[in-house]
Amino acid sequence: CTALFRNGSQFQRWKYMTRLATEFWVHAYIKRLELQNIPAYVVSHGDNTAGVVLVKVATLDGQACLMHRSYDLQSEDLSWTELSSGPESDVDKFIAKQRSYDPDLWVIEVESSSGKHLLEQD
């Protein structure tokens, strides 16, 4: 979203983003996956309003990648980036370590042999 605000005699643009409650976003994301026949599960239920979301994409061949949303300060955009990838057991250990630091963390597991996760549509 872009808003205009007055600064003296000039109007300036200010980028801002309205935040959705995390629980609402998670339910909507899982519904989008269901509509594409992609199984997904909430593995860890975090804070309903502001919890960070990790998305584990299991490719059903023993491999997985872990995605998280990051903020780019230069472009002021949010994008999904890969946080970890490799053997599924290693990704699970990484998630367990992150959960020990942040009890408000959400973890969603997507099962897709093709690696499809629909995060690029977000």
N, CA and C of each residue as an Amber inpcrd file, in Angstrom:
protein
   366
   0.8370000  -1.1720000   0.0000000   0.0000000   0.0000000   0.0000000
   0.8820000   1.2350000   0.0000000   0.4130000   2.2560000  -0.6080000
   1.1370000   3.5160000  -0.6080000   0.1840000   4.5900000  -0.1360000
   0.6660000   5.4270000   0.7430000  -0.1480000   6.5230000   1.2410000
   0.5710000   7.8270000   0.9350000  -0.1950000   8.8780000   0.7520000
   0.3800000  10.2070000   0.5840000   0.1680000  10.9730000   1.8710000
   1.1880000  11.7240000   2.2830000   1.0120000  12.5760000   3.4370000
   1.6510000  13.9240000   3.1390000   1.1610000  14.9290000   3.7780000
   1.6300000  16.2870000   3.5220000   2.7880000  16.6150000   4.4510000
   3.8620000  17.0860000   3.8670000   5.0350000  17.5170000   4.6110000
   5.3000000  18.9530000   4.1750000   4.7760000  19.8940000   4.9250000
   4.8730000  21.2890000   4.5050000   3.9910000  21.4950000   3.2990000
   4.5720000  22.0170000   2.2210000   3.7920000  22.2710000   1.0150000
   3.8900000  21.1330000   0.0100000   4.5890000  20.0530000   0.3590000
   4.7640000  18.9460000  -0.5700000   4.0640000  17.6950000  -0.0630000
   3.6550000  16.8870000  -1.0200000   3.1330000  15.5710000  -0.6740000
   4.2520000  14.5610000  -0.8710000   4.3940000  13.6500000   0.0520000
   5.4080000  12.6160000  -0.0530000   4.7230000  11.2600000   0.0180000
   5.3680000  10.2830000  -0.6140000   4.8430000   8.9200000  -0.5600000
   5.4410000   8.2140000   0.6420000   4.6320000   7.3870000   1.2510000
   5.0840000   6.5950000   2.3880000   4.5370000   5.1910000   2.2100000
   5.4380000   4.2480000   2.1560000   5.0100000   2.8550000   2.0060000
   4.7070000   2.2940000   3.3820000   3.6220000   1.5870000   3.4810000
   3.2870000   0.9090000   4.7220000   2.5600000  -0.3720000   4.3850000
   2.5290000  -1.2200000   5.3270000   1.8420000  -2.4830000   5.0950000
   0.9250000  -2.7590000   6.2720000  -0.2910000  -3.1000000   5.9620000
  -1.2160000  -3.5130000   6.9880000  -0.9230000  -4.9720000   7.3150000
  -0.7540000  -5.2750000   8.5620000  -0.4210000  -6.6390000   8.9530000
  -1.6770000  -7.4480000   9.2060000  -1.6900000  -8.6230000   8.6370000
  -2.7600000  -9.5690000   8.9290000  -2.3900000 -10.3230000  10.1920000
  -3.3740000 -10.7050000  10.9470000  -3.1040000 -11.5780000  12.0830000
  -2.5270000 -12.8800000  11.5320000  -1.5050000 -13.3820000  12.1680000
  -0.8060000 -14.5680000  11.6790000  -1.7480000 -15.7500000  11.5210000
  -2.6090000 -15.9710000  12.4890000  -3.5350000 -17.1010000  12.4240000
  -4.4150000 -17.0110000  11.1770000  -4.8900000 -15.8250000  10.8480000
  -5.7170000 -15.6260000   9.6570000  -4.9210000 -15.9720000   8.4020000
  -3.6610000 -15.4800000   8.3220000  -2.8180000 -15.7600000   7.1600000
  -2.5680000 -17.2630000   7.0170000  -2.2700000 -17.9340000   8.1290000
  -1.9960000 -19.3760000   8.0990000  -3.2010000 -20.1440000   7.5660000
  -4.3810000 -19.8390000   8.0640000  -5.5860000 -20.5460000   7.5990000
  -5.8400000 -20.2860000   6.1150000  -5.6460000 -19.0490000   5.6780000
  -5.8410000 -18.7240000   4.2640000  -4.8080000 -19.4460000   3.3920000
  -3.5570000 -19.5030000   3.8530000  -2.5050000 -20.1850000   3.0910000
  -2.8060000 -21.6770000   2.9580000  -3.1890000 -22.3020000   4.0450000
  -3.5090000 -23.7330000   3.9960000  -4.7120000 -23.9840000   3.0790000
  -5.6890000 -23.0980000   3.0870000  -6.8450000 -23.2400000   2.1990000
  -6.4190000 -23.1270000   0.7370000  -5.5180000 -22.1890000   0.4170000
  -5.0120000 -22.0720000  -0.9620000  -4.3190000 -23.3550000  -1.3940000
  -3.5430000 -23.9380000  -0.4950000  -2.8690000 -25.1990000  -0.8100000
  -3.8840000 -26.3120000  -1.0240000  -4.8910000 -26.3900000  -0.1610000
  -5.9370000 -27.4120000  -0.2990000  -6.6250000 -27.3170000  -1.6620000
  -6.8870000 -26.1000000  -2.1110000  -7.5510000 -25.9020000  -3.3950000
  -6.6980000 -26.3880000  -4.5650000  -5.4040000 -26.4950000  -4.3510000
  -4.4810000 -27.0090000  -5.3780000  -4.1130000 -28.4740000  -5.1150000
  -4.8150000 -29.0980000  -4.1630000  -4.5530000 -30.4950000  -3.7760000
  -3.1230000 -30.7230000  -3.2950000  -2.6160000 -29.7530000  -2.5360000
  -1.2920000 -29.8600000  -1.9330000  -1.4930000 -30.0030000  -0.4280000
  -1.1200000 -31.1470000   0.1450000  -1.3080000 -31.3410000   1.5830000
  -0.4190000 -30.3980000   2.4030000  -1.0070000 -29.8580000   3.4630000
  -0.2620000 -28.9810000   4.3730000  -0.8390000 -29.1180000   5.7730000
   0.0450000 -28.9840000   6.7600000  -0.3450000 -29.1850000   8.1550000
   0.3230000 -28.1430000   9.0370000  -0.3770000 -27.7170000  10.0700000
   0.2370000 -26.8730000  11.0880000   0.9520000 -27.8090000  12.0540000
   2.2560000 -27.7310000  12.0800000   3.0730000 -28.5830000  12.9520000
   3.2560000 -27.9160000  14.3060000   3.3500000 -26.5940000  14.2880000
   3.5210000 -25.8310000  15.5280000   2.6660000 -24.5820000  15.4580000
   1.7720000 -24.4170000  16.4280000   0.8640000 -23.2740000  16.4930000
   1.5280000 -22.1890000  17.3280000   1.8360000 -21.0650000  16.6740000
   2.4850000 -19.9610000  17.3720000   1.4900000 -18.9290000  17.8580000
   1.9880000 -17.7210000  18.0620000   1.1520000 -16.6120000  18.5200000
   0.1140000 -16.2740000  17.4500000  -1.1240000 -16.1080000  17.8620000
  -2.2170000 -15.8870000  16.9160000  -2.1210000 -14.5730000  16.1590000
  -1.5070000 -13.5750000  16.7510000  -1.5090000 -12.2660000  16.1110000
  -0.1860000 -11.8840000  15.4650000   0.9370000 -12.3110000  16.0120000
   2.2040000 -11.7900000  15.5010000   3.3120000 -12.8320000  15.4270000
   2.9880000 -14.0940000  15.4170000   4.0260000 -15.1150000  15.3690000
   4.7030000 -15.1890000  14.0100000   5.9780000 -15.5040000  14.0110000
   6.7300000 -15.7110000  12.7720000   6.3200000 -17.0630000  12.1910000
   6.2770000 -17.1480000  10.8520000   5.8700000 -18.3770000  10.1840000
   7.0510000 -18.9740000   9.4290000   7.3100000 -20.2520000   9.6680000
   8.2600000 -21.0240000   8.8790000   7.4500000 -22.0360000   8.0780000
   7.8040000 -22.1970000   6.8060000   7.1300000 -23.1680000   5.9500000
   8.1580000 -24.2010000   5.5170000   7.9350000 -25.4350000   5.9630000
   8.8040000 -26.5430000   5.5610000   8.1530000 -27.2230000   4.3630000
   8.9130000 -27.3290000   3.2750000   8.4190000 -27.9950000   2.0740000
   9.1460000 -29.3280000   1.9680000   8.4220000 -30.4110000   2.2660000
   8.9800000 -31.7660000   2.1900000   8.6790000 -32.3210000   0.8060000
   9.7320000 -32.7320000   0.0960000   9.5550000 -33.2170000  -1.2780000
   9.3370000 -34.7240000  -1.3470000   9.1270000 -35.3620000  -0.2150000
   8.7620000 -36.7720000  -0.1160000   9.8440000 -37.7300000  -0.6260000
  11.0670000 -37.2370000  -0.7350000  12.2020000 -38.0780000  -1.1120000
  13.3110000 -37.9990000  -0.0660000  12.9220000 -37.5680000   1.1540000
  13.8950000 -37.4320000   2.2290000  14.5400000 -36.0580000   2.2910000
  14.1760000 -35.1700000   1.3670000  14.7240000 -33.8150000   1.3200000
  13.6430000 -32.8080000   1.7030000  14.0840000 -31.6340000   2.1420000
  13.1460000 -30.5740000   2.4930000  13.8540000 -29.2310000   2.4150000
  13.0650000 -28.1940000   2.2860000  13.6150000 -26.8420000   2.4130000
  12.7020000 -26.0720000   3.3610000  13.2840000 -25.0940000   4.0030000
  12.5710000 -24.3000000   4.9920000  12.5500000 -22.8590000   4.5280000
  11.3670000 -22.2950000   4.4330000  11.1800000 -20.9290000   3.9510000
  10.7380000 -20.0230000   5.0940000  11.1600000 -18.7730000   5.0200000
  10.6840000 -17.7690000   5.9600000  10.5540000 -16.4540000   5.2260000
   9.7920000 -15.5730000   5.8020000   9.5580000 -14.2740000   5.1820000
  10.5730000 -13.2860000   5.7200000  11.2200000 -12.5710000   4.8140000
  12.2050000 -11.5850000   5.2470000  11.8880000 -10.2330000   4.6110000
  12.3630000  -9.2090000   5.2590000  12.1090000  -7.8340000   4.8290000
  13.3670000  -7.2690000   4.1990000  13.2500000  -6.7560000   2.9850000
  14.3600000  -6.1280000   2.2910000  14.3020000  -4.6280000   2.5590000
  15.3100000  -4.1190000   3.2640000  15.3130000  -2.7110000   3.6430000
  15.4240000  -1.7750000   2.4400000  16.1130000  -2.2040000   1.3990000
  16.2800000  -1.3290000   0.2380000  15.0030000  -1.2010000  -0.5780000
  14.3560000  -2.3160000  -0.8430000  13.1410000  -2.2610000  -1.6620000
  11.8800000  -2.1020000  -0.8230000  12.0050000  -2.2640000   0.4790000
  10.8830000  -2.1940000   1.4140000   9.8260000  -3.2440000   1.1010000
  10.2800000  -4.3920000   0.6030000   9.3710000  -5.4780000   0.2700000
   9.5980000  -6.6760000   1.1830000   8.5400000  -7.4400000   1.3740000
   8.6340000  -8.7180000   2.0610000   8.7200000  -9.8050000   1.0050000
   9.5880000 -10.7590000   1.2170000   9.6750000 -11.8700000   0.2750000
  10.0070000 -13.1450000   1.0330000   9.6430000 -14.2720000   0.4400000
   9.9290000 -15.5690000   1.0260000  11.2990000 -16.0170000   0.5470000
  12.1660000 -16.3660000   1.4810000  13.5090000 -16.8300000   1.1470000
  13.7830000 -18.1540000   1.8400000  14.7220000 -18.8940000   1.2640000
  15.0850000 -20.1880000   1.8360000  15.9820000 -19.9740000   3.0480000
  15.6070000 -20.5790000   4.1490000  16.3570000 -20.4670000   5.3950000
  17.2790000 -21.6630000   5.5860000  16.8300000 -22.8310000   5.1360000
  17.6070000 -24.0580000   5.2820000  17.1020000 -25.0660000   4.2530000
  17.9850000 -25.9690000   3.8280000  17.5570000 -27.0450000   2.9500000
  18.5220000 -28.2090000   3.0890000  18.0470000 -29.3840000   2.6930000
  18.8750000 -30.5780000   2.7710000  18.0480000 -31.7600000   3.2220000
  18.7110000 -32.7410000   3.8590000  17.9600000 -33.8920000   4.3720000
  16.8670000 -33.4250000   5.3460000  15.7040000 -34.0580000   5.2420000
  14.5700000 -33.6320000   6.0630000  14.8890000 -33.6730000   7.5570000
  15.6690000 -34.6460000   7.9840000  16.0130000 -34.7360000   9.4100000
  16.8470000 -33.5290000   9.8560000  17.7270000 -33.0240000   8.9830000
  18.5140000 -31.8370000   9.3200000  17.6330000 -30.5940000   9.3970000
  16.6840000 -30.4850000   8.4780000  15.7530000 -29.3470000   8.4970000
  14.8940000 -29.4050000   9.7610000  14.4560000 -30.6120000  10.1550000
  13.6770000 -30.7630000  11.3870000  14.4910000 -30.3490000  12.6080000
  15.7770000 -30.6770000  12.6420000  16.6410000 -30.2490000  13.7560000
  16.7630000 -28.7400000  13.7970000  16.8840000 -28.1270000  12.6230000
  16.9670000 -26.6650000  12.5420000  15.6870000 -26.0270000  13.0860000
  14.5480000 -26.6000000  12.7130000  13.2570000 -26.0850000  13.2040000
  13.1760000 -26.2200000  14.7240000  13.5820000 -27.3600000  15.2540000
  13.5430000 -27.5780000  16.7110000  14.3960000 -26.5360000  17.4250000
  15.5390000 -26.2260000  16.8580000  16.4150000 -25.2140000  17.4570000
  15.7420000 -23.8440000  17.4360000  15.1130000 -23.4900000  16.3140000
  14.4110000 -22.2130000  16.2160000  13.2450000 -22.1360000  17.1950000
  12.5170000 -23.2410000  17.3510000  11.3910000 -23.2630000  18.2920000
  11.8540000 -23.1030000  19.7320000  13.0640000 -23.5680000  20.0480000
  13.5810000 -23.3990000  21.4190000  13.8570000 -21.9260000  21.7150000
  14.1430000 -21.1330000  20.6720000  14.3750000 -19.6920000  20.8450000
  13.0820000 -18.8960000  20.8420000  12.1080000 -19.3550000  20.0640000
  10.8950000 -18.5790000  19.8420000   9.6480000 -19.4490000  20.0110000
   9.0410000 -19.4110000  21.1800000   7.8470000 -20.2340000  21.4150000
   6.6170000 -19.7530000  20.6370000   6.6630000 -18.5450000  20.0580000
   5.5350000 -18.0130000  19.2890000   5.6190000 -18.3690000  17.8090000
   6.5640000 -19.2140000  17.4600000   6.8330000 -19.5800000  16.0750000
   5.7740000 -20.5390000  15.5220000   5.3030000 -20.2610000  14.3160000
   4.4190000 -21.1560000  13.5850000   5.2730000 -21.9930000  12.6480000
   4.9500000 -23.2650000  12.5070000   5.6110000 -24.1190000  11.5310000
   4.5200000 -24.8200000  10.7360000   4.5710000 -24.6380000   9.4220000
   3.6440000 -25.2920000   8.5150000   4.4510000 -26.2640000   7.6700000
   3.9590000 -27.4840000   7.5340000   4.6210000 -28.4570000   6.6770000
   3.7820000 -28.6830000   5.4360000   4.4330000 -28.5200000   4.2900000
   3.8100000 -28.7340000   2.9920000   4.4400000 -29.9840000   2.4010000
   3.6170000 -30.9040000   1.9090000   4.1240000 -32.1210000   1.2810000
   3.8760000 -32.0340000  -0.2140000   4.9600000 -31.9090000  -0.9610000
   4.8450000 -31.7460000  -2.4050000   6.0670000 -32.3380000  -3.0870000
   5.8640000 -33.4020000  -3.8400000   6.9950000 -34.0430000  -4.5150000
   7.6510000 -33.1160000  -5.5350000   6.8990000 -32.1630000  -6.0540000
   7.4600000 -31.2100000  -7.0120000   8.0720000 -29.9850000  -6.3350000
   7.8550000 -29.8500000  -5.0180000   8.3700000 -28.6910000  -4.2940000
   7.4770000 -27.4630000  -4.3910000   6.2790000 -27.6330000  -4.9330000
   5.3400000 -26.5150000  -5.0890000   4.8190000 -26.0830000  -3.7190000
   4.8700000 -24.7710000  -3.4530000   4.4360000 -24.2750000  -2.1420000
   3.5380000 -23.0430000  -2.2220000   3.3960000 -22.4270000  -3.3690000
   2.5190000 -21.2700000  -3.6240000   2.9370000 -20.0010000  -2.8860000
   4.0860000 -19.9800000  -2.2490000   4.5020000 -18.7780000  -1.5210000
   4.8270000 -17.6220000  -2.4660000   5.2160000 -17.9340000  -3.6850000
   5.5310000 -16.8850000  -4.6480000   4.2860000 -16.0890000  -5.0230000
   3.1020000 -16.6020000  -4.7260000   1.8490000 -15.9040000  -5.0230000
   1.4260000 -14.9870000  -3.8860000   2.1950000 -14.9800000  -2.8230000
   1.8310000 -14.1930000  -1.6460000   2.2470000 -12.7460000  -1.7950000
